[in-house]
Amino acid sequence: MTGEGHEGTVPTRGVLFVGVGGQGVVLASTILGEVAVAAGFQVKKSEVHGMAKRGGVVFSHLRFGAEVHSPLIGLGEADALVAFEWAEGLRWLPYLKHDGLLVIDLARIVPPAAQRDHRAWTLRYPDLDPGTLAGHHGPVVAVDARGTAVRLGSPHVANTILLGVLAARLEFPTALWEEAIDRCVPPGTAAVNRHAFHEGRTLEPRALARTERWVPPRGAPGWRVAIATAWCKACDICVRVCPEGILRPDGQGAVEVTAPERCTGCRLCEWLCPDFAITVHARPATPAGVER
């Protein structure tokens, strides 16, 4: 796909990026914008951002073509919707054309308002249910971008993985994507972001299957909260949202766990950390009839 020499003949395309604060939604749309400009297109972009405390909705409209008059994408007008989180994908689905491309991460970031019962894990949050997409007739590419990013050693690059998934379905040259990534990502992260981008280009879509709310296994003795102190900046979001009050600043620029035995595994700290510095692990279940 090139824009040069095609004035008036190339239709304007719209791509909508949606997610929540801290996921790199705006950065991903900026990279696509840079790629489209380098390919010779006019580009207009608009976003709502500043929701870095996680849980706030962040979205970015981007339109490119031979001649673009407005960045905004109306209902049913997006050629592609890139959703960084399951519920946001469902929220913005009406903006996608009936035959448009849906790229959606299976990650679920449950806001505190949806966490009705942190002990019984009762959530006001949509299940991963393929039936909710039954009305959409275009291609659906569901991937585990967050899980893939963790496997690569950096949860921060899930956005670049999703860009790779999108790029595999656009016609822009790979070199333009790599150059845009190098220009736009934070200093010192170009290599890992390039790796994540190419991983996304070859990532196999996941089959969508309905999942009910998660119930802890019988006999599970507890939970372990792991904090990556190198990533933690002691913003104290996790301290404030923890229902059990087991987190506190350690006085050295990070957060520590004060009473790990009281953790209920609600994962609010993990879901709401803007820097992916917290992971909550379920400890192995105790076999029936065995005490620990």
N, C-alpha and C positions, 0 to 999 in steps of 0.2 A: 504494500500500500504506500503510495507516495502522493503528495499533494501538488507538487510542481507540474505544471503543464496540464492541469485538469480543472482549471477554474470554471465554475458553473456546471461541471459534470459530476462532481463528487458530492453525494448527499451528506448533509450534516449528521453526525452521529453523537449520541448522548450516552455517557457512562455515569452511573450514580454509585458512589462509594458510601457505605453506611456502616456504623458501628458505635462504639462507646469510647469515652475519653481514655487515652493511654494506649490505644491500639495502633496508632500510626495511620489513621484514615487519611488525614490531610497530606501527609508525606507521600502516600501511595498515589493520590490523585495528582500531586505536583509532579511526580516522576512521569506519569502518563502524559501530562501536559507538555513536559519538556520533550518527550519523544515525538509527540504530534507536531510540535513546532519545528523540531529538527527535520521532520519528514515533509515540511512545506505547507502545513495546514494553518489556518487561523484557529486560535484556541481561546475560549472564554471559560472561566472557572469561578465558582462561588461556593463558599462553605460557611458552616457554623462550627466554631471551634472554641477553644478555651475551657473545655470540659475535662481537663487532664486529671481531675480527681476521681476518675472512673465512675461509671454509672450514668453520667450525663450523655445524652445522645449527641453524636458528632456525624455530620454528613457533608459530602462535597459533590456538587454538580459540576460536570465537565462536558463541554460540547466542542467538537472539532469538525472542520470541513473546509470547503473552498471559501465560504463566506459565512461567518457566524455573527448573529446580531445580539444574542442574549445567552447567558450561561445557564439559565434556569430550565429544568426539565419538568414538564407537566405530567399529570396523571396519564399513564399508558403510553408515555413517549420515550422511555429509556430503552436503548438498544441492548444495554447490559447493566445488570445490577450486581455489584460486588459487595457482599455482606460479610462483615468480619465477625458476626455473632448471630446465632440462630433467631432469637426473638426480633432483632432489628431487621433481619432478612424478611420475616413475615410482615413486620410493620410497613416496610417500604415496597412490598411486592406489587401493590396497585400501580406503582409508577412504572413498572416494567411492561413493555409491549407483550402482547399475548404470545408472540413467538420469540421474544427476546432471550438473551443468555443470562441465566442466574448462576453466579459463582458464590457459593456459601460455605463458610467455615462451620463445622459442627460444634465449635466451642460455644459454651453457654455461660454467660456472665449474669448471674442472678442479682438484681439490685436489692438493697436491704428491704425496700417496701414490699417486695414479693416473697420475703422470707417469713412466712407466717408463724412457723414453729421450728426453732432451730434444734429442738431435741427429736422431734418426730420427722424432720425434714419435709414438712408440708409446704409446698411452694405454689404461689400464684404465678406460674411461669409455664409457657407452652411446652408440651412434650415434643421430643424429636419424632414427629409423626408425618410420614410422607403424604398422608391424606390432606394435610393443610396446603399442599402444593398441587392438589388435583385439578384446580382450575387453570393452572398455567400450562400452556401447550408448547413452550419453547424448551430448549435444552437446559438441564439442571446439572451442575457440576458441584457435588458436595464433597468436601475434602476435610481432613483433619489437619489444618494448617498449624494450629497451636501445638498439637502433639508432635508434628514433624519438626517444628522449630525447637522444641525441647530436645528432641532426639539429636538435632544438629548442635546442641549446646548453647542456644541463645533464644529464649522465648520472645525476645524483642523483634525477631525477623519474621514473624508470622505474616505481617503485612507484605513483605517482599515475596514471600512464598505465594500469596494470593495474586500478586502482580504477575508472577511467573505463570500461574494457572490461566490468567486472563490473556497474557501475551501469547500463549500457545494457540489462542483462538483468534488473534488479530494478525494482520499482515505486515506489521512493522518489522524491519530488520533487527536481528538480535543485537548488533553493534550499537544501535541507537539506544536500546534499553540499558546496555552496560554503561554507556557514556553518561546517560542521565542518572543512573544509580550512583556512579562515582561523584557526580556533581552535587547531588541532593542529600545523600545520607550523612550522618554525623562523621566528623573526622576519625579516621582509624577503623571504620566499620565497613569500608567498601568491599573488602574481600569476603567477609562473612555474608554480606547482603547479596553479593553476586552469586555466591554458592547457594544461598536460599532461593534466589530467583531461578536459577537453573534447576534446582530441585523441584520447584513449583511447576516448571514447564513439563516435567516428566511425571508429576504426581498422578497416581491413578485415583479416579473418583471413587468415593465410598458408596456402597449400596445403602439406601435409606431404609431403615426399619424402625418401627415404632418402639420407643422405650418408655416404660412407666417410671414413676418417681423412684429414686434410688432408696433402698432400705439397707441399713448396715447388716452385715452377716451375723448370724447368731453366734455368740461366744466371742465376738471381737472385743479385746480387752481395752482398746483405747485408740488414741490418735497421736501422731507425732507432727509437730509444726517445725518445718525446716526453714530457716531464714538465711538467705544469701547476703551476708553483711556487706559484701563488696558492691552490691546493687542497691541496698537499702540506704535511703537518705533521711530516715527518721522524720518523715512527714507527719506521722502519728495518725494517719487515717485508720490503719488497722487497730491501733490502740483505742480509738473512739468507737469503732463499730463492733468490737469483740463483745458478744453478749455476756461472756463469763469474766471479762476483765482480767485476762491472763497475760496481756502484753503491755510492755512499757518501754520507753526510751532507755537505752543503756548508758547514756551520758557520753558515749564515744561516737556518736553519729549514726547509730543503728538502733534496732529494736531487739528486745530479748523476751523470752518466754519465762514467766515467773511461776506458773503452776500448771505444768503440762498435763497432769492427771485430770484436770477439770475441762480439758478440751472436748467438745461434743462433735467435732467434725463438721460443723456447719459451713465451713470454707468461706465465710464472709471476708476474712482477712486475705485469703488467696485471690478471691474474685475481684476485690476492690483495690488491691495494691497496684498503683500506676506503673511500677517498675518491675513487676513480675518477680519480686524478691522473696515471696513466701510460697511454699508448697506444703499442703497438708496431706500426710500419708496415713492410710489405715494400717494399723499393725496387724499382723497375721491373726486369723481367727483361732481361738482355742478349740481343739477337738472336743467333741461331746464326751463328758465324763472325766475330762482332764482339767485339773486346776493348776493355775500358775501363780 
